Amino acid sequence: MTRGTKKIIYGVFYLFIFGLIFYWLFGGLFIKAPTCSDGIQNQNETGIDCGGVCTKCEITELSPLRQVGDVRVFSLEGGKVILLAEILNPNQFFSSDRFSYTFTAYNARNQEIERIPGNDAIFALEKKFIFEPRISSSAKDISKVELTLSDTSWKKAYEMLRPDVVISSAVETKNTDQGIRVSGSVKNQGSVLASEVRITAILYDKYDTEIFPGQTILSDLSGLEEKPFVVSFPENKQITDEVDFSRTKVFLSTQ
C-alpha cells in the first residue's frame, strides 16, 4: 500500500470519527425528536400521530364537544347574574368522564373582565346545561360571554353507564313568601346509581321568552329510588311580574 493511499484511508477514517462527534454534539439541535403532532407516522404509532405511545386513533377521530347556541346571560335589578350554556356530545359510542370549561366575560370594549373555570362530564349523545352562578361582574358591565371547552377525557359509552332518571310527578310552579319555587319528584328507573342529579328549571313569560333559570342538585339517587326536589328562585318583583307559571321547563342531567 502506497503512502498516498494510507493518507486517504486515514483521512476518511478521521472524517468519519469527527462526523460522529459532530452529530452527537449538535445533531439534537437540528433534528427534532418524534412527537404525536409532527404529522408523521413514526415512533410506534399505528396511524399518523395516533396509536402506540400517542392517543388511540379512534379517539382522534371523535367529534369534539360543541356549544349549542350562545351563552345566555340572565340578570336581576339587584345585580345577580346567572350564566347558562347548552352543550352537546355528538358521539354515539363515547362519553366524557371529565372535561374543562371556561366562561369568559367581556365588556363593551371587548376587554376581558372575568373568567370562571370549571369541570363537568357528559354522556354519549347527551345534551345538557352548564349552569354558572359564580360570576361576580355586574350585568351592566358585561357585553358578551364566551364558553371554551377543553381537555376532554373520553371513555367508551359502556364504561360510563348512564342512570335512567326521569321526572316522576307533575311539576308545580308557585309563588311563595320566599320567592318562586318549582317542585316535583324524580325517580331512578334503573339499577345504576345516580351520584348526582342536576335539576335545571327555566321560567318563561307568556310569550315563551326565558326569564330566569334556577338549579338544584340531588345526591345519591339509588336504583328505583324516588326523591322530591325544589328549585328556588330569588325573591324578585321583576320575575314575579313577568312569569307565566304554566310555561316552566325542567331539564335533568346525571352523573
C-alpha positions as MATLAB code, in Angstrom:
seq = 'MTRGTKKIIYGVFYLFIFGLIFYWLFGGLFIKAPTCSDGIQNQNETGIDCGGVCTKCEITELSPLRQVGDVRVFSLEGGKVILLAEILNPNQFFSSDRFSYTFTAYNARNQEIERIPGNDAIFALEKKFIFEPRISSSAKDISKVELTLSDTSWKKAYEMLRPDVVISSAVETKNTDQGIRVSGSVKNQGSVLASEVRITAILYDKYDTEIFPGQTILSDLSGLEEKPFVVSFPENKQITDEVDFSRTKVFLSTQ';
ca = [
       0.000    0.000    0.000;
       1.444    3.326   -1.007;
       1.914    6.223    1.351;
      -0.678    8.271   -0.512;
      -3.270    5.530   -0.216;
      -2.702    5.313    3.541;
      -3.219    9.067    3.867;
      -6.536    8.798    2.046;
      -7.695    5.910    4.258;
      -6.648    7.739    7.459;
      -8.320   10.908    6.215;
     -11.624    9.148    5.535;
     -11.446    7.437    8.937;
     -10.878   10.694   10.821;
     -13.625   12.448    8.865;
     -15.965    9.644    9.863;
     -14.991    9.984   13.551;
     -15.341   13.766   13.505;
     -18.679   13.385   11.753;
     -19.967   11.094   14.501;
     -18.784   13.523   17.186;
     -20.403   16.481   15.401;
     -23.684   14.590   15.021;
     -23.615   13.577   18.699;
     -22.901   17.119   19.876;
     -25.046   19.134   17.515;
     -27.497   16.764   15.842;
     -30.073   17.224   18.596;
     -30.175   20.946   17.830;
     -31.284   20.433   14.239;
     -33.151   17.105   14.226;
     -36.480   17.185   16.060;
     -37.470   14.199   18.146;
     -40.620   12.360   17.026;
     -43.840   13.663   18.607;
     -47.561   12.937   18.487;
     -48.177   16.103   16.485;
     -45.472   16.083   13.795;
     -47.720   14.764   11.008;
     -45.544   11.668   10.527;
     -46.261    8.038   11.393;
     -43.185    7.277   13.477;
     -42.325    6.028   16.958;
     -44.629    3.009   17.309;
     -47.754    4.803   16.035;
     -50.394    2.771   14.207;
     -51.631    5.832   12.305;
     -50.393    9.360   11.722;
     -49.914   10.855   15.198;
     -52.164    8.264   16.826;
     -51.887    4.790   18.350;
     -48.913    3.346   20.174;
     -47.479    5.938   22.553;
     -49.936    8.527   21.216;
     -53.680    8.856   21.718;
     -55.735    5.956   20.361;
     -56.687    6.539   16.732;
     -60.399    6.051   17.462;
     -60.189    8.924   19.963;
     -58.584   11.316   17.468;
     -61.474   10.664   15.054;
     -64.175   11.703   17.553;
     -66.193   14.881   17.098;
     -65.406   17.465   19.786;
     -67.959   18.591   22.338;
     -69.792   21.587   20.997;
     -71.782   24.507   22.263;
     -75.429   24.824   21.230;
     -76.354   28.471   20.676;
     -74.915   31.415   22.582;
     -74.197   31.682   26.287;
     -77.322   33.093   27.897;
     -76.791   35.877   30.438;
     -79.617   36.413   32.956;
     -79.660   39.311   35.382;
     -81.854   40.902   38.023;
     -82.217   44.515   39.100;
     -80.223   43.747   42.250;
     -77.198   42.781   40.131;
     -77.415   38.981   40.391;
     -76.131   37.320   37.199;
     -76.540   33.706   36.085;
     -74.854   32.171   33.033;
     -76.422   29.278   31.172;
     -74.841   27.375   28.292;
     -76.044   24.283   26.458;
     -73.537   21.742   25.161;
     -73.761   18.554   23.127;
     -71.711   15.387   22.864;
     -72.381   14.279   19.256;
     -70.560   10.953   19.649;
     -72.695    7.818   19.871;
     -70.187    5.413   21.392;
     -68.055    7.659   23.607;
     -68.775    9.599   26.783;
     -66.554   12.076   28.585;
     -65.909   11.437   32.273;
     -64.221   14.827   32.580;
     -63.826   17.960   30.505;
     -62.872   21.517   31.374;
     -64.811   24.630   30.549;
     -64.220   28.349   30.947;
     -66.718   31.193   30.798;
     -65.031   34.462   29.784;
     -66.921   37.730   30.209;
     -66.076   40.850   28.172;
     -67.077   44.490   28.468;
     -68.259   46.800   25.686;
     -64.623   47.493   24.693;
     -64.085   43.755   24.206;
     -61.809   43.620   27.251;
     -61.834   40.523   29.424;
     -63.326   41.336   32.832;
     -63.833   37.909   34.385;
     -63.028   34.260   33.824;
     -64.860   31.377   35.518;
     -63.387   27.862   35.056;
     -64.980   24.531   35.902;
     -65.162   20.814   35.140;
     -68.029   18.550   34.142;
     -68.877   15.223   32.477;
     -71.253   14.261   29.679;
     -72.679   11.003   28.331;
     -72.756    9.805   24.715;
     -75.244   11.815   22.609;
     -76.227   13.859   25.658;
     -77.274   17.498   25.500;
     -77.006   19.289   28.845;
     -76.837   22.681   30.524;
     -73.879   24.225   32.306;
     -75.394   26.453   34.995;
     -72.948   29.026   36.358;
     -73.934   31.235   39.322;
     -70.403   32.181   40.443;
     -69.937   35.251   38.239;
     -69.299   38.405   40.242;
     -69.356   41.015   37.455;
     -72.366   43.293   37.253;
     -74.761   42.813   34.356;
     -74.228   46.411   33.237;
     -70.515   45.702   32.749;
     -70.980   42.542   30.648;
     -71.230   42.937   26.892;
     -70.795   39.265   25.960;
     -69.760   35.922   27.442;
     -67.914   33.164   25.599;
     -67.565   29.495   26.544;
     -64.442   27.435   25.872;
     -64.437   23.616   26.122;
     -61.104   21.777   26.512;
     -59.149   18.832   27.963;
     -61.797   16.232   27.163;
     -61.183   12.783   28.631;
     -63.021   10.108   26.651;
     -64.385    6.734   27.681;
     -66.342    4.167   25.729;
     -70.045    4.509   26.438;
     -70.317    1.085   28.096;
     -67.594    2.099   30.573;
     -69.703    5.027   31.801;
     -73.270    3.847   32.297;
     -75.973    6.494   32.302;
     -78.569    6.369   35.116;
     -82.176    6.263   33.909;
     -83.616    9.196   35.860;
     -86.938   10.805   34.925;
     -89.372   13.358   36.342;
     -91.952   11.204   38.094;
     -94.621   13.710   39.102;
     -96.288   16.825   37.786;
     -94.044   19.879   38.086;
     -95.578   22.755   40.036;
     -94.503   26.390   39.844;
     -95.868   28.693   42.506;
     -95.121   31.959   44.256;
     -94.257   31.841   47.962;
     -93.209   34.327   50.631;
     -89.584   33.418   49.838;
     -89.920   33.722   46.066;
     -90.927   31.391   43.251;
     -90.483   27.659   43.823;
     -90.540   24.878   41.224;
     -91.203   21.462   42.764;
     -91.726   17.870   41.723;
     -90.137   14.440   42.062;
     -87.544   12.432   40.172;
     -87.161    8.674   40.029;
     -84.270    6.419   39.113;
     -85.939    3.784   36.916;
     -82.819    1.666   36.526;
     -80.238   -0.029   38.721;
     -77.303    2.327   38.093;
     -76.678    4.730   40.984;
     -77.025    8.409   40.087;
     -74.363   10.002   42.252;
     -75.669   13.418   41.258;
     -78.906   14.630   39.650;
     -78.919   18.229   38.447;
     -82.367   19.710   38.010;
     -82.428   22.908   35.970;
     -85.687   24.864   35.820;
     -86.238   27.789   33.438;
     -89.050   30.295   33.940;
     -90.814   31.804   30.909;
     -93.210   34.661   30.309;
     -96.492   34.460   28.399;
     -94.621   34.976   25.120;
     -92.453   31.908   25.848;
     -89.381   34.075   26.421;
     -86.853   32.891   29.002;
     -86.912   34.963   32.193;
     -84.560   33.304   34.671;
     -83.006   29.862   35.382;
     -82.534   28.033   38.648;
     -80.900   24.768   39.621;
     -80.831   22.289   42.468;
     -78.750   19.138   42.931;
     -79.752   15.821   44.490;
     -77.088   13.354   45.607;
     -77.018    9.548   45.519;
     -80.283    8.521   43.899;
     -80.229    4.715   44.073;
     -81.876    2.307   41.662;
     -85.697    2.541   41.796;
     -85.476    5.341   44.380;
     -87.670    8.433   44.140;
     -86.943   11.834   45.674;
     -88.719   15.204   45.742;
     -86.964   18.342   44.534;
     -87.439   22.092   44.883;
     -85.742   24.680   42.668;
     -85.722   28.049   44.416;
     -85.592   31.432   42.709;
     -84.622   34.717   44.382;
     -87.478   36.844   45.675;
     -87.735   39.453   42.936;
     -90.634   41.528   41.658;
     -89.181   41.552   38.141;
     -89.505   37.758   37.936;
     -92.879   37.554   39.698;
     -94.494   40.167   37.458;
     -93.368   38.540   34.213;
     -93.518   34.781   34.818;
     -96.190   32.556   33.309;
     -96.462   29.775   35.884;
     -97.732   27.282   33.313;
     -94.719   27.513   30.996;
     -91.875   26.368   33.257;
     -89.497   23.837   31.695;
     -87.397   21.399   33.715;
     -84.266   19.598   32.477;
     -82.334   16.733   34.087;
     -78.708   15.690   33.869;
     -76.978   12.959   35.863;
     -73.581   11.708   36.871;
];
